[in-house]
Every structure is written in structure tokens, then in C-alpha cells.
Amino acid sequence: MNQINETKKPKITLETKREIAKIGMSSTLLLTATTALFMKNKTAKSIHIVSGVALVGFCLYHASLYPKVK
């Protein structure tokens, strides 16, 4: 009989997900604030817009990790 080796993936805990979201928010906020100083540069402007959108995404993801209180 052939046994299939099942590789168990390590589960990511809720606390780990929250830390990932916080790190993402911090880094995209820093990038957004830094590129705001160089808005005349076309590349910096593009990075600013993308990092701002990513910041909003990380904020929504972070907010979704907390239970809704009724």
C-alpha cells in the first residue's frame, strides 16, 4: 500500500495576520509620505498613487481581522 506523505502547512494565526497587516500599513504609509515630497517626478507620482491604494487595502484588511461588536 502506498502512503502519500501529507505535508501539513503551518497555520497562520490571527495574531500573525494582524502583525502582517500592521507592517503593511506602516511601510505603505512611509512610502506614501516619502513620495509625497517628490510629486513632480513622474515615477514618484506613480509610486505614491500605488502605495496609497495599497495603504487603503491594508487598512481594510486590518479592520476585517477584528470581531464585529453588536
C-alpha positions in Angstrom: 0.0 0.0 0.0 1.4 3.4 -1.0 1.3 6.0 1.6 1.1 9.6 0.5 3.1 11.9 2.6 0.8 14.7 3.5 2.7 17.9 4.1 0.9 19.9 6.7 1.2 23.6 6.1 1.7 25.7 9.2 -1.4 27.6 10.0 -1.2 31.4 10.2 -2.7 32.6 13.4 -4.9 35.6 13.8 -2.2 37.5 15.6 0.3 36.8 12.7 -2.3 38.1 10.2 -2.7 41.3 12.3 1.1 41.8 12.5 1.3 41.4 8.7 -1.4 44.0 8.3 0.3 46.4 10.7 3.7 46.0 8.9 2.0 46.6 5.6 0.2 49.7 6.8 3.4 51.1 8.3 5.5 50.5 5.2 3.0 51.8 2.7 2.3 54.9 4.9 6.1 55.6 5.0 6.3 55.1 1.2 3.3 57.4 0.6 4.6 60.1 2.8 8.1 59.9 1.3 6.9 60.0 -2.3 4.6 63.0 -1.5 7.8 65.1 -1.3 8.7 64.3 -4.9 5.4 64.7 -6.8 7.0 66.5 -9.7 8.8 63.3 -10.6 6.6 61.0 -12.8 7.9 57.8 -11.2 7.5 59.1 -7.7 3.9 60.1 -8.5 3.1 56.7 -9.8 4.6 55.0 -6.7 2.7 57.5 -4.5 -0.7 56.5 -6.0 0.0 52.8 -5.9 1.2 52.9 -2.3 -1.8 55.0 -1.3 -4.1 52.4 -2.8 -2.1 49.6 -1.0 -2.4 51.6 2.3 -6.2 51.6 2.0 -6.2 47.9 1.2 -4.1 47.1 4.2 -6.3 49.2 6.4 -9.4 47.4 5.2 -7.7 44.0 5.7 -6.6 45.0 9.2 -10.1 46.2 10.1 -11.5 42.9 8.9 -9.4 40.9 11.4 -11.2 42.3 14.4 -14.6 40.9 15.5 -17.7 43.0 14.9 -19.3 44.1 18.2 -23.1 44.4 18.3 
